[in-house]
Amino acid sequence: MPSITSFWSGSIKYIYQTAEEKPHIFYSFLLGSLGPIIFFLVPPIRKKLGYVPPEPIPRTYQLPKRKREILEGYDN
């Protein structure tokens, strides 16, 4: 019965073999696995560096805070 360490040693050997024989697959897997890591690392680093997110863009036209004037002369 194989032990748990044989699984890891076989996997590591496969990674070395793939890096030598198929570097395009190895590096694409490496770059793809960095995505979730960057997702958790970048926001705290940005916060430490003093990044402040910008105000959200208004989605509606802002009405003036005054009484609306009634237009004259444009009646149908």
C-alpha positions as CSV (number, residue, x, y, z in Angstrom):
1,M,0.0,0.0,0.0
2,P,1.6,3.3,-1.1
3,S,2.1,5.9,1.6
4,I,1.0,9.5,1.4
5,T,4.5,10.7,0.7
6,S,4.7,8.7,-2.5
7,F,1.8,10.8,-3.8
8,W,3.6,14.0,-3.2
9,S,6.9,12.8,-4.5
10,G,5.2,11.6,-7.7
11,S,3.5,14.9,-8.1
12,I,6.7,16.9,-7.7
13,K,8.4,14.6,-10.2
14,Y,5.6,15.3,-12.6
15,I,5.9,19.0,-12.1
16,Y,9.6,18.9,-12.8
17,Q,9.0,16.8,-15.9
18,T,6.3,19.1,-17.2
19,A,8.5,22.1,-16.7
20,E,11.2,20.5,-18.8
21,E,9.2,19.0,-21.6
22,K,6.1,21.3,-21.8
23,P,7.1,24.7,-20.4
24,H,4.1,26.4,-22.0
25,I,1.7,24.2,-19.9
26,F,3.8,24.6,-16.8
27,Y,4.0,28.4,-17.0
28,S,0.4,28.8,-17.9
29,F,-0.6,26.8,-14.9
30,L,1.8,28.8,-12.7
31,L,0.4,32.2,-13.9
32,G,-3.2,30.9,-13.6
33,S,-2.6,29.9,-10.0
34,L,-1.3,33.4,-9.2
35,G,-4.8,34.9,-9.8
36,P,-6.4,33.8,-6.5
37,I,-3.3,34.6,-4.6
38,I,-3.1,38.1,-6.0
39,F,-6.8,38.5,-5.2
40,F,-6.0,38.2,-1.4
41,L,-2.6,39.9,-1.4
42,V,-3.2,43.1,-3.4
43,P,-5.9,44.9,-1.4
44,P,-4.0,44.9,1.9
45,I,-0.9,46.1,0.1
46,R,-2.8,48.9,-1.6
47,K,-4.3,49.9,1.8
48,K,-0.8,50.1,3.4
49,L,0.4,52.3,0.5
50,G,-2.4,54.8,1.1
51,Y,-4.6,54.1,-1.9
52,V,-8.1,55.6,-1.5
53,P,-10.7,54.4,-3.9
54,P,-12.4,57.1,-5.9
55,E,-16.0,58.3,-5.3
56,P,-18.5,56.3,-7.3
57,I,-19.8,57.9,-10.5
58,P,-23.3,59.3,-10.2
59,R,-25.9,57.1,-12.0
60,T,-28.6,59.8,-12.2
61,Y,-28.8,63.5,-12.9
62,Q,-28.6,65.4,-9.7
63,L,-31.5,67.8,-9.3
64,P,-30.8,71.3,-7.8
65,K,-31.8,71.9,-4.2
66,R,-34.1,74.8,-4.8
67,K,-37.7,75.4,-5.8
68,R,-38.3,74.5,-9.5
69,E,-39.2,77.4,-11.7
70,I,-42.3,77.1,-13.9
71,L,-41.6,77.8,-17.5
72,E,-43.8,80.2,-19.5
73,G,-44.2,80.5,-23.2
74,Y,-43.6,76.9,-24.2
75,D,-47.2,75.7,-24.0
76,N,-48.7,73.7,-26.8
